[in-house]
Amino acid sequence: MPLLSENPGTEKPSPENAFPATLDVDGLLASGWRPLAFQQFILKVHSRCDLACEYCYMYEMADQSWRSQPRRMSEAVVDRTALRIAEHAAAHGLAEVEVVLHGGEPLLAGPDFISRTVRAIRSEAADVGTRVRVAIQTNGLRLDEEFLRLFERLEIRVGVSLDGGEKAQNRHRRFADGRGSHAIVSASLARLTSGRFHRLFSGLLCTIDVRNDPVETYEALLAFDPPAIDFLLPHGNWITPPPFRDPDSSATPYADWLIPIFDRWYSAPTEETEIRFFTEIMRLLAGHASRTEAVGLSPARMAVIETDGGIEQSDSLKSSYHGAAATRMHVLSDSFDAVLRHPAIAARQVGELALAPVCHACDIVSVCGGGLYAHRYNTVDGFMGPSVYCPDLYRLIGHIRTRFARDVARMKGGR
């Protein structure tokens, strides 16, 4: 198992002196390294939310920049973003890009604004021969027939956040007055998953709470017939550890929670759904590249456009410290090509060069990839550290590797 010999530093953050601010991008370019074009653009079309989830990294953790963001993205920012995406696609010959409408809660932007946004982006992209796939990630509260008909017309795929059954969902995903959201979200999911709208359904996003029964949680999600499920580790780092994750302990509460789900899912007689975390680990074990930032060493090719037009990194970094996701670049003044040369963006594309020595020495480094970037933060090394979930990731990947290897060997032996 990788050695975590000491808990990384817990001094006051000094990001200007820590990785990735110290990355020499000019040196990388001189050595022949070249950044890869962005393929996914996450648009924060609305900066507020109609739930008050207590674990939310946007509102409840270190970065409070949402307070100064306009509630809704302006049409001027939408139009310039559309131009920037088309400009970037043309420069790199991209046949297709993905745009994800996000928030806050994106449905608060309203159907007319969402329609205008999608049409503007697709119109600009069409002029340079690029197809735009659009998805939206919603808490499901406002997912009514009007929105579903709009998404059907615009071919927008819909992901919904749901933490499990009634008890699990209402533990965290509550209104500001304390009311649970399970009944409303379940009704929205029934509309989405029945009849003609089911083809729009991209899957469920579930944030793990180890107090919930794992298999019961999985089966509650499975009841909605999702094409895919994303189980998310709660955001945290060495300074602000996630719930029930003691950085000084070798205990593996999150692996212990996920392994029964993996065994239940992997042993099913027919494929019930895709669980992306498990699927990507198995892809990596088989020698393929990862398609997610949660594991593996694939270059991150995603940019976030905030409500005010600021261009940022993955918003999960907002769990680290105030301003962690910022690049100080803006769609009105900066191209996405310029953003690719920002040290923080380049750091997400250089693979093992961005990993800590302890990760380099680990036998599963090519699979784990250091874990989610946001979970590596400490105030001595910045983001060049192991994941705060290191023991959990090692145990989970080891368990999957053992079962996967056994089945591969059995198949080869049966030839």
Order of alpha helices (4+ residues) and beta strands (2+ residues): alpha-beta-alpha-beta-alpha-beta-alpha-beta-alpha-alpha-beta-alpha-beta-alpha-beta-alpha-beta-beta-beta-alpha-alpha-alpha-alpha-alpha
